[in-house]
Amino acid sequence: MPAIPLPLALTGIVVLGVLAQWIAWRVRLPAIVLLLGVGIVIGPVLHVLDPDALFGELLFPLTSLSVAIILFEGALTLRFREIHGLRGPILNLVTLGAAINIFVLTAAALYFLRAPFGIALLIGSIACVTGPTVVVPMLRAIRPTPAIDKVLRWEGIIIDPIGAILAVIALEFVLKGYNNHTWWVLGELILSGSALGALAALLLGGLLKRHLVPWYLRNVVTLAILFSAFTASNMLAHEAGLLAVTVMGVILANMRDLDMEDVLNFKESLTVLLVSLLFIILAARLDLGSFQSLGWGFPLFLAAVFLLARPMAVFASATASKLTMRERGLIAWIGPRGIVAAAVASLFALRLEAEGVPGGQLLVPAIFSIIIASVLIQSFTARRLALRWKLAEEQPMGVIIVGSGPAPVAIGQALKKSGFDVTLADSNWDALKRARMGGLKTYFGRIVSDHADHHLDFSGVARLLAMSDRPGQNTLACLHYRSELGTDGVYALRTSEDHDKAKMTLSGSLKMPWLFDDRIDDLALEQALESGATIKTSKLKDNYTLADLIERSEGLAIPLFAIDPKRRLIPFTSNAEPPARSGWEIMALHLKPDGTGAPSKAGTPVAEPAEASGSAAPAS
């Protein structure tokens, strides 16, 4: 097949990678499953893509820089305050757990793959890592309890540079044998990586805190300092760069009075693109025939990886921790390997081949077999196991309501009756009393604050409804949590100020969906409830549609929310109406027949009084 021009190849890889990410999101699978499949199909199967011929000597330098960005982005999310009570298990997992993994995996490679001791040690060292590129998407699909999420997330990010360092030591042992120089290499790695990473973090943090970098240059300056620290560390000690970027990210994430949110958002988008490219490119380099060299013991080797090494490491590391046995069991089952293992194995295999090391041909198939098997098996089983053990929710049922006036309380109580886990948040203690008296959970404090970030539990939350009488607070709440809940997860209720002052209306990226139809703002909703309006839930049937509900109420029923059969809460907004059909539930505001206090548009008369048909089901 003729060589594909570089621009066309890059464009094709990007398009295929993004498409795989989108399909994975739609079917709720970790994207790596599809990315690896795409890479294998266009590489060793169809021979459309040959990364070595396409990129030449630039392939592995570009791969290394990409892995540095991925690890740095993951480290920026590691905040010590979030793991109170879990530091012991996390520290044990990346030390004692790593040692147990290496020991068991080395023994398994020796006996089942018939690998020489040095190659077996190298396989064990590389395969002890998990990695954020596969752990984080898997956690997003599973939605486990906060403790499990934090342990796996921290382990995946911290273990990557540790695994890379151990792999370098193992490679040194394979090539030169054990001697005092091995310990010198280890010391060089740790010292240079830690020191340069810390210096880079302090430099960047100082520049940003003193506002010496303009806003539009923050991302590129961060990238430049990141690359400098990574490259300088690697020049001092081979593979020390991974440790440097991880140390740099962790220090910046925990530096006081430093906001890195915009940098983190940029790096997250860049990471998604880089992960897509790397998995396709590295999978396209595979030689499918090399997997035959693993021999008859290959299934037993994989069994040792999943059923022996990982469980032993987790249960030993979690001894005396507060994690329950089921939590430990789920953590033991979730341990997918990611891009660092793939990149290091591919790079080291070239070195072994160049040196003519016996058994070197086993490294890439062994590591990629673990990557593929761990992702496939755990992607299809982990969520089912989490649900069976009640360590994850079938569907997020949490709703945060900002505000504690009569309208937010009434809607909160109606949602609670329908099975949703409702929390009202407000900085007015006296106003929250109404919600507490009504049996609702409350959070006292500003919804956009460090305290809320640390203490307001957002696990299982699917919707944020900003319904306070302060438009500024509503806007801030929606903008702050939009990145976590998505653009379809945050909504705001118009205030009288939003209705009356067109010049105050936000535009562009600051807009958020307005709750309910144009007749309703905070005052109109409160007046309707004070005048006797009620909130009721009705179930639609083939012979009872949404139009029937409104018609039979003579226009006095105003739909507020739709609840689909999967118990997803979908608000009616001024711009969109949920596709409600048979089997759905409709939560509506039913006005009093006399029309007193009924919401209406300016200049639009309220419907004439009519007797309620009684078709609406009682509030459930």
N, C-alpha and C positions, 0 to 999 in steps of 0.2 A: 504494500500500500504506500503511495507517495506521501512524503513528509507533509504534515499540516503546518501552515504558517503560524508563527508564534502568536500574533494577535488573535487569529481565529481560534487557536487552541485555548488561549487564556479566556477568551470570551465564552467559549463552550463550557469550560470547567466552571466558570462563575455561574453561568445560567443553570447548569445541571446541579451545582451545589445549592443554589438558592431554591431551586424547584424541589430538591430533596428535602430541604429544611421545611418548606411550606407543606409538602405532603406529610412529613412526619408530624408537624403540628396538627394537621387535620385529623390524622388517624391516631394521634396521641402515642407516638413511639419515639424513642431517642433517635435523633437524626442520623447518628453514626451507622445505624442498621442500613439505611438507604444509601448513605455516602459510600460505605464500603462496597455495597453491591454495585453501585454505579462505577466505582473505580475498577473493580474486578472485571465487569462486563466490557468497559471500553479499553481496558488494558490487556491482561493476559487472554481474555476470551476472544474479543474482536480485533485486537491489535490495532486499535485506532489511535491510542495514546501511548507514546514511549517517553516517559518523563526524563530519563537519562539523556536521550538524544535531543529532546526539546530544550532542556534547561542547562545541560552540560555541567560544568563545575559550579554553577550558581545554585544548583538544586539544594544542597545541604546547608550552605550559608543562609539562604533564604528560609529554609525550614527551621533552622536554629533561631533566627530572629523572630519568626512567627511564633514559635513555642515560647520565647521570652515574653512577648506581648500577652499571650494567653495566660501564662503563669502570673504575670504582674496584675492583670485584670482580676484574676481570682483572688490574689493576695489583698487587693484593695477592699474586698468585702469582708475581710477577717478582722472583727473588732472584739477585743478581749472581753468587753463588758457583756457580750452576747452569750458567753459560754460559762457563766457563773454556775459552778457545781459540776461542770463537765470537763474541766481542764485535765483532771486525772486520767479518765478514759482516753481522751484525745492524745495526751502526751504518751501514754502507754502504747497506743496503737501505732504511733510513728517511731517508737523505739523498740519496746519488747515485742510488739506485734510484727514489726518489720523483720526482726531477728528470727522469730518463729516461722514467718512466711519464707524467708530465704533458706532456712534450714530444711524445712519440709519440701519446698520446691526443688532445691538442689538434690536432695535424696531421691525425689520422684524422677527427676531428669536422669539421674545416674542409673536407676534400676529399670525404669520403664522405657526411656528413650535411648538407653545405652550410650549416653553422652560421656565424653571424657570429663574428669572432675572439673577442670577449669571452665569448660563450656557450660557444664551443669550449674556451676556457681554463678556464671554470667547470666544464665537464664533465670535463676532464682532471684538475683539482684534486680534485674530489669522488671520481672513479673511481680515484684512485691508492691509496685505502685498502683494506685487507682487512677485518679486524675479528674479535674473539674470538667473537662470537655465531655465526659460521659456521665459523671456522677450528677452534675447539676441538671441536665435535661431529664435524667431518670427521676430525680427527686421532684422535678416540676410535674412529671406525669403521675407519680405515686401520691404526692401530697401527704407525707407521713407526719407523725407528731413532731413538734419542735425539737425535742431532744435528739431524735434520730436524724433529723435534717441537719442540725448543727454538727453533730459528730461526724457524719459522712462528708459534709462539705469541708470542714476543717481538715480532716484526714486526707481527703483527695488533693488539696492544695499543698499542704505541708510535706506530704510523702513524696511528691514528684521530684523536688530537688534532692531530697535525701536518697531516693532510689537512683537518681542519676549519678550522685557522688559514689554510692556503693558500687554501681556498675563500672565506673571509671577505675575504682580500686580492683575490681574483679578482672577487668581487661588488662590492667597492669600486671596482675598476677599471672594471667594466661600468657602474656607476651614475654615477661621477664622473670617469672617465678617469684616466690616470696623472698624478700630481703628487707633490709632497713629502709631502702628507698621507697617502699610501699607506704610506710608510715609518714615519710616526708611528703609524699604526694597527697596523702589525706590531710595533713596539717596545712599544706599550701592551699588546698581546695577550700577548707573551712575558713581559714584566716582571710584569704583574698576575697572570697565571695561575701562573707559577712561584713568585712571592713568597707569594701567598695559599695556594697548595697546600702549600708548605713550612711556613708558619706553622701551618696547620691540622694538619699531620702532627705537628709538634713539640708542639702543644697537646694533641692527643689522646694521643700517645705518653707525654707527661709525666703526664697524668691516670691512664692505665692502669698505667704502671710504678710509680707511687706509691700505687696502690690507692685512689684518691680517688673511683672510680666503683664502686658495688656490682656484683656479677656480673650480676644480672638487668637492669641498666641499660646494660651495655656496648654492646649492639647498637643501642639507640635513641639513646644519646649519640653513638655513631659516625655514625649516620644524620643526626642533627641538625647535627653539625659538618661533615659532608660537604655537606649542602644549603646550609649557611651559606657555606662556601668557594666552592661552585659559583655561588650567586646573587650573592655579593659580587664575584666575578671578572667575571661577565657584566655587572654594573652598571658596572664600571670600563672594560671593553672587551668588545665583542660577541663571543660564543663563546669567551671566554677560560676559561670554566668547565670545558670539557672538558680543557684542559691542566692546570688546577688539581687536578681530581680524580685525574688520572693521576699527577701529581707527588706528591700526597698518598699515594696507594696504594703507589707504588714506595718512598718514604721509609719508610713504616710496615713494608713487607715486609722491608726490610733494616736495620731498627733493632735494635740489640743488646738482648738480655734482654727482648724484648717478644713475648709469645705472642698472635697474632691468629687462632688456629685457629678458635675459637668464632665470632668475627665473620665469618671467611671462610665457614664453613659456612652461617651465616645468609644471607649475601649470595649464596651460590651458589643456594640455594633461591629467593630473591627474584628473582635474575637469570633463572632458568628461567621463572618466571611472567611477568616483564616482557617478556622476548623473545617469549613466546607472544602476549601481548596486542598488542605493538607491530607485529609483522609482520602479524597479521590486520587490525589497524586501518588501517595504512598501505596495505596491499594493497587494502583495501576502498575506498580513496579514488581508486584508479586510474580513468582514463578510457580505456577500451580503444580508442576511436576516435583518441586522440592518438598511438598508435603508428604510424598510417598516415603521420604527418607526417615520420617518419624516412626515408621514401623508398627508392629502389632501392639506395642505397649501404649500407643497414643491415647486410646480411650481411658486407660487406667491412669495415665498422667493427668488428664483433665479431671477425672474423679478426685484425684489427690488435691488438685488446685481448689475445687469448689467444696468438697465434702470433708477435707482434712485440714489443709493449711489455713484457709480463711476462718473457719469456726474455731480452731485452736487459738489463733491469734486474737480473735475478738473476745472470746470468753476468758482468756488469760488476762487480757488488757482491762476488761470490765470488772474484774474481781474487786469487791468492796465498793463499787460505784452504786449510784442510785438508779441506774438503769434496770428495768424489769427484765425478767428472763425472756419475755417475748420481744422486747426491744433489742436485747442482745442477739436473739435469733435472727431478727430481720436485718440488723447491721451485718451479721455474719453472712447472710445470703447475698447482700448487695455489695459487690466489689468489682465493678467493671473496670477494665484497663483501657487507657486512652491514648492520646496523641504522643505523650512523652515516651511511653513504652514503644510505640511504633517507630518514632523518629530515632530514638537511641539504638534500637535493634537494627534498623536499616543502616545507620551510620557505622556502627561497630562491625556489622557483617562485612562491609567493604574492607575495613582494616584487617579483619581476620583472613579474608580471601587474599589480600595482598601479601600477608605474612605467611600464607600457606599453612594455617593452623588446622590440624586434624579435628574434624567434628564441627568446624565453623559453619558448615552448610545447614546445621540444625537450628541455628539461632533464630533466623527470620520466620521460618514456618512454625516453630514452637511458640514464639511470642504472638504472632498474628493469629494462631489457632486459639490462644487464650483470649485475645481481644475479641475475636469474632464470636467464640462460644459464650464468653461472659456476657457480652452485650445482648446476643440473641436470647439466651436462656433467661437471664435476669429481667430483660425488658418484658417478656411475656408472662413471667411468673411473680415478680416482686410485688406488683400492685394487688394481685389476687391474694397473695400471702398476707399483705398488710391489711387488706379488708377483712380477711378471715380472722386475723388476730386483733381486729378492732384498733389498728394502729394508723388508720387512714380513713378519711371520709369518702363515702361513695360519691357525694356531690357536695361541694362547699355550701354550707347553709348559713354562714355568718353574714350579718348585716350590721354595719356601723352607721348610726344616724347622728349627724352633727346638729346639736340643738336640743332643747328640752322643754319647748313650749307645749301648749295643749295639742297642736297638730302633730309634731314629732312623736309625742307620747301615744296619741291615738293610733297612729300608723304603726308604731313599734309594737303596741299590744295586738293589733290585727295580724301583723307578720308573725309574732310569737305564737298566736293561736293556730297559724297555718304551719307551724313546725320550724320556723326560722330562729336562729340563735341571734338575738338582737341586743346590741349594746348602744346606749345613748351617751354621747360625749359632749360635755359643756364645761366651761370655766366658771359657771354660776352655781355655787353649792346649793343655794336655796331653790333655784329653779329645778335642779336635779331631784329634789325631794319628791316632786310629783311622779317622776319616773320610778324612783325607788318604791314609792307607795303602790305603784301600779304593777310591781313585781318584775320590773325590767332591770337588767344589768346596766351599770353606769360606770363611766370613767370621768373623774373630776380633774380637769386640767385643759389646757389648750391642745386641740387636736394636732396642731402643727407645732411640735416642740420636741426637744431632746428627750424629755420625760416620756412623752407619748411613744416615741420611737423605741424606747427601752422597755416600757412597761405595758403598753397596750398590745395585747396578743392578737396578731393579724392572721394566725394560722386558721385556715378554714373560712376566712372572710372572702365573700364573693362580690359584695356590693358596698359602696359607700354612698350614702344619701345625705348631702349637705342641705339641711333644712332650717338653719338658724335664721334669725332676723337680721344678721349682719352679713351683707353681701361680700365684703372683703374676706371674712373668715371662710365663707362657703367656697370662694374662688381658690384661696390658698389650700384648703383641704383637698379639693379636687386635683389641683396641680401637683400637690405633694405626693398623693397616693396613686396618681394616674400611672406612673411607671410600674407600680407593684400590682395594681388590679386591672390595668389595661384601660383603653379609652372607653370600652363598653362596661366598665365596672364602677365608674364614678358619675354621679348625677347631682344636679343642684336644683333647688326649688327657687323660683323667682321670688324676690322680695318686692314690696311696693316701690322701693327705690329703683329696682331693675325695670319695673313696668312703667314708671312715670318719667324716668330720665334716660332718654335714648342715648344721650351723649356719654352716659356712664357705662354703656354696654361694652363689654370686652369683645375683641375681634381676633381673628387669626388663630394662632396656636393656643391662645388663652381661653378660647371658648370651650364650654362643656355642655353636654346635653341638658336642656331644661326639663325638669320633671313635669309630667302631666300636660294637659292641653293649655292653650293660651288664656283660658278664663281664670286659671288658678295661680295665685301667688300666696305668700305666707299669711297675709291678712285675710284674704278671701276664704282660704281654707279654715282658718281659725274661726272666722265669723260663722261659716256654715256649720261647723261642729258645735259652736255655742248655741246655735239656733235649732239644734236637734238632729242634724244630719248624722248618719251612721255609716260605718264602713263594713260592708258585707262581702262575703266570698261566694261566688256561684260557679258551678261546674257546667261547662258547655257540653252539649250532646249533638248528635246528628240533627235533631229536630229543635235544638235550642242554641242558636248561634249568638255571637256578640251583638249582631244587629238586632236580633230578637230581644236580647236583654235590655238594650237601650230603648227600643220601640215600646216594649211593654211597660217600661217605667215612665213613659211619656217624656223622655229626655231628662229625667231627674237622676239618672244613674251616670256618673262620670267615671269611666275606667281609670284606675290608678296603676295596677300591676297585673301582669299575666304570669301564671305559674304553669310551666309545661309538665308533662308526665314524669320527667326526670327531676322535678322539683327545682328547676332553675327559675330564678326570679327575674322577670324582664319588665322593666317599667314602661308605661306609656309615656311618650315624650311629645313635645310640640312638633317634632319633625318626623317621628316614626311611630308606627303602630305595630305591636307584635303580631305575628301571623297566627293568632289564636284560632284553634279549631277544636273539634270534638275531643274530649278528654282533658282539655286544658281547664284551669281555674282562672276566674277573673275576680280580682279584688277591686271593688268600686265604691265610690262615695255616693251614697243615696241621700239626696236632698229631701227635706220635708215637703209634703205636697203643697203647703201654702206658699212655698217659694221664699220664705223669709231668710234673708242672709245668703241667698244662693249666689255663687260666683257667676259673673257674666263679663263678657267683653265690653269695652267701652262702646256705648251706643247700641248694644245688642240686648234685646229684652230677654228675660228669663222665660222659659216655657211656662205656659198657663198651668195652674194647679190641676193635678189629676190624681185620682186615687191610685195608690201603688197596686200593682197587679199581684204582688206576693209571689212572683216567680223566682225572685232571688232566694238562693239558699241562705239559711242563717249563717252567721259568721262561724267559720270553722277554725 
